Amino acid sequence: MKVRITSGARKHGLTRTRILTALENAELIDTVGDKQVFLGTDDQGVELHMILVPDDRDLDRMSCIHAIQYHYLIGGDR
């Protein structure tokens, strides 16, 4: 799958490389409309929560619009 990483996905301090690495082993955990929610582990062993939507610039690509370390979402260490 081709993925564009948006600036919004990087706003929590995650690099493009970390997000792409996590997407390589990510599991789809939810779909809401056209949003797909994934959990994957980056190259530092940190689990990332990522949201992808169809890219508005290229129909054959997805855009990662959100990425954050999962433990921040659940309120603790994981």
N, C-alpha and C positions, 0 to 999 in steps of 0.2 A: 504494500500500500504506500502510495506517495503521500507525504505529509508536509504541510507548511507550518512552521512554528511561529505564532504571532507574538508581538511584543507583550500582549496581555498574558500569554502563557509563561513568559519569563519574568514577570513582575515580582514573583516571590523569591527571586535570586537563583532560579534554576537555569542552567545553560541549555542551549540547543542540544548539545551532545548528551547530557544527562537525560533529557526528555526523550530523545530518539532511542537511546539505549533501553529505557524503561518500556517504550512502546514495542520494542522487538520481542519482549517476553510478556507483554501485558495480556490481561484477561478482561474481556468485555463483561462488565458487571451490571450494566443497566442501559436501557435505551429509552429516551423520553423525546418523542417527536423525532426530529432529525439529529438530536444530540446523542452521542455515544459516550458512555462513561467507562473508563478503563482504570485498572490497577496494575502497575508493573514495577519492577525493581531496577533502579539505575545502576551505573557502574561502581557506585560507592556502597551498594547494598541497602539503599534507602528506598522504601516503597513510596511510589508517587501516585497520586490521584490525578487523572487527566480527562479533559472533556474535548471531544472532537466533533466537528460539524462539517458538512460538505463545504468545500472551498468555493467562494463566489468568483474566483478568478480562473479556476481550472476545474472542469467537471470531473476529471479523472483523479482528483486529489482531495484529501481531507485537510482541514485546518485544526490545529491544536490551539484552542482559545483559552485554556485554563490548565495549569499544572501546579500542584502544591504537594509538599511532603504530607503523606497520609496521616502521620501521627498528630499533625496540627489540627486536622479535622475531627479526630476522635478525642482530643483533649488529653493526650498523654504520650508516652513513649511506646514505640512498636518496632 
